[in-house]
Amino acid sequence: MDGSLAARTVRTTCPYCGVGCGIRATPDGRGGAAIEGDTDHPANHGRLCSKGAALGETIGLADRLLHPEVGGKRASWDAALDAVAEGFARALERLGPDGVALYVSGQLLTEDYYAANKFAKGVLGTGNIDSNSRLCMASAVAAHRRAFGEDVVPGVYEDLEQADLLVLVGSNLAWCHPVLFQRVMAAKVARPEMRIVVIDPRRTATCEGADTHLAIAPASDVALFAALLAHLEVAGLGDAGRLEGADAALAAARAIAPDAPVLTGLPAEEIAAFCALWAATPRVVTLWSQGVNQSSAGTDKANAIINAHLYTGRIGRPGMGPFSVTGQPNAMGGRETGALANMLAGHLDWERPGEHAALASFWGLPRLATKSGLKAVDLFRRLGDGGIGALWVMATNPAVSLPEGDAVRGALAAAPFLVVSDTTQRSDTAAFAHIRLPALAWGEKDGTVTNSERMISRQRAFLPAPGEARPDWWAVAQVARRLGHGDAFAWRDPSAIFREHATVTGLARPAPRAFDISGLAGMTEADYAAMRPTRWPVPAGAPSRERFFADGDVPAGRARLVPIRFRAPDTQPDAAFPLRLLTGRLRDQWHTMTRTGGVPRLMAHAPEPMLTLHPDDLPELVAGTLVKAETPTGSAVMRLARDAGQRRGTAFVPMHWTAQFAPAARINAALIAATDPVSGQPELKHSPLRVVHYAAHWHGFLIGPQRLDADIAAWCAAMPVEGGGWRHELAGEEPPAEAFARLRGLLPAEEWVMLEDPAAGIFRAAALAGGTLVGAVAVAPEPRLPPRAWLAALMTSGVLAPEDRAALLVGRRAGGPPPSPVICACHAVTEAVIAACGANDLDGVGKATGAGTGCGSCRPEIARLLTRETA
């Protein structure tokens, strides 16, 4: 890299999951940037996952919201901000502080979070600010607070590598936190004696790197860890006398343990072997994620895990401890700033004497909320009931992500006053907004984020702000000024907000507190600009620390075992809904796809929404056909896949699809909004389900140069293809001939190559202009259609060769390779290429094809392919 280019390289942080990977971004001067992992960042040491590696392909301005809008029309910032202030003032006058709300996001920077929380609780006087992190890690937070007195993550990422036993509970680490998974896999190569156990109803990609997979029944984690705690007591590995709540917790575990085989669906000998392995391995880390948290018993599940570590003292030392990994880049930043309905800023607490008064005095905002507010699910229910007069949504898409999604959409549509701050025009939620504010995107933001191991990292702008986009904190401050509180929000830049945030963490400490970064409150603007990754706590006048509990100390003044009883979900499968619906993430997609959905190589691995069943469940349904998933709440339509790794009696559906990409496949519309009574986190893993054939009169596809609205058919899934075109998978109700004629009318063409067989209902057409392919349409009574990949690639090849023109309606060149799914998104390597490369191990495949040598998240799938090929 030459000196001039190196001088322009900016160190920043990935905007995806809670791993918090460091990135080096080098702008190209044309609005783009080269992206690489930062080898000096302690979270990833230069590694990136497929999503992070493709970040340079997400920073264009297509679909960007670039100007404020009021009532669907472009407006000035002054006019839009005046309208926001007036809307909230009217709602406060009519309904009081309980009638206004903010719903924010782990996509916000800490400085944005701090400003939003100060505005909600201090200016509006309401506790009604909650985050989409409520859907992600609220149960882990509640469990930490019950066990430790504070939201403390005891360990660090190095513990995952130093453990002799790593237990992954409800975590598909290989797909959802791929960089951590690759760190674990590298540690296992270096220490083959390291053991990995995966506890998950599904056999996921993570299981390919594990020694043991316990295919537990959904929602039964408490029973397994109760059996473990009871085993640890019998083995004499605990010290009940030093721990509050130990006697009650042990008695509760003993009551559950005999029923563990029935409750978990695991053979008694598998449970016994797991308990014996855990007991015999002092250096054990138990890591959990959404499979635990997203449950109506999520807090109890997390506390059952923590109980085992606290009881045995296996916490805080290298290679030991309970570890929650979060789903969003700054979920912990939201927790630190109090941007959740049940928290104050800086881990201050309403219930601790003097802390509310200290914060109100420091902020100079005497209307500071005096009580907790509504958590996410209840907030949107209140909106639907007319109890919220003004709502501001920032950097999130609740119309898609919340359960009972159709009810949420109805609430948004009926909202008296809805403000949405976002980067994109294509958001399901933004479609309902009265006011839309253009926010800065990832490459344009400046501030900090905190990852899952308490590491604060700088996110630095490397691109200029486009159009009239502005920081979220700035918009909040401007509205606060219009409501008469400008002095409390008179920040010049994010460094001033960070200093104030750090100062708050040193306020009013009558009780011991772990979260303290008051030692950073004196940072200058230059210090902030140059800030290196820093793990909290950083107290003023005292040393920082890597781990908590390392010396037997208890950071919040107590360590408490929590008595847990087993609670089955309120809704159970029955004769009408005999299956259980599990939802989760895909390897290459992020949340509601507003960033990743437009990147062809990230869509290639799983280009359309799928519902996966075990091969023995509902055998009358044919893989590759469309099926309808129905619950007591709603329904969604997906294509059926079969996987022997799926637990019988369950179905898995990814949670990503929106009305922008596949409106009929919005699975969260079908999820029941049961919530955890402690954390308020909704149950996203356990809805009773039935799956039936989706009867369509025709199936088809349309490939064209532009993205079309996803309502062009009763069922549509839109996906980008290399070269700038879009593919639309379709099904509908009208006669095939009518559908074919209508779809043809959506493509530009100077010439058509067509096949029409009305008797059979088969229609195919290729649209040509100047001798080049500009689109293709196919319609048939069944989903057996020509391959699409070659046609999509042909659109960028220029004037067609005669042999290509002759093969258009077949979908592939004579003698060409058959269609094959993409396995490696980083290098676009297909399953057929891997099978034909002649290698018989992962390293050999990597050398021959490049597959698995990028982010590495495809390596479990490659390993499974190799096993199948050699079987």
Buried (B, 14 or more C-beta within 10 A) or exposed (E): EEEEEEEBBBBBBBBBBBBBBBBBBBBEEEEBBEBBBBEEBBBBBBBBBBBBBBBBBBBEEEBBBBBBBBEEEEBEBEEBBBBBBBBBBBBBEEBEBBBBBBBBBBBBBBBBBBBBBBBBBBBBBBBBBBBBBBBBBBBBBBBBBBBBBBBBBBBBBBBBBBBBBBBBBBBBBBBBBBBBBBBBBBBBEEEEEBBBBBBBBBBBBBBBBBBBBBBBBBBBBBBBBBBBBBBBBEBEBBEEEEBBBBEEBBEBBBBBBEEBBEBBBBEEEBBBBBBEBBBEBBBBBBBBBBBBBBBBBBBBBBBBBBBBBBBBBBBBBBBBBBBBBBBBBBBBBBBBBBBBBBBBBBBBBBEBEEBBEBBBEBBEBEBBBEEBBBBBBBBBBBBBEEBBBBBBBBBBBBBBBBBBBBBBBBBBEEBBBBBBBBBBBBBBBBBBBBBBBBBBBBBBBBBBBBBBBBBBBBBBBBBEBBEBBBBBBBBBBBBBBBBEBEEBBEBEBBBBBBBBBBBBBBBBBEBBBBBBBBBBBEBEEEEBEEBEBBBBBBBBEEEEBBBBBBEEEBBBEBBBBBBBEBBBBEBEBEEEBBBBBBBBBBBBBBBBBBBBBBBBBBBBBBBBBBBBBBEEBBEEBEBEBBBBBBBBBBBBBBBBBBBEBBBBBBBBBBBBBBBBBBBBBBBBBBBBBBBBEBBBBBBBBBBBBBBEBBEBBBBBBBBBBEBBEBEBBBBBBBBBBBEEBBBBBBBBEBBBBEBBBBBBEBBEBEEEBBBEEEEEBBBBBBBBBEEBBBBBBBBBEEBEBBBBBBBBBBBEEEEBEEEBBEBBBBBBBEEEBEBBEBBBBBBBBBBBBBBEBEBEEBEEBBEBBBBBBBBBBBBBBBBBBBEEEEE
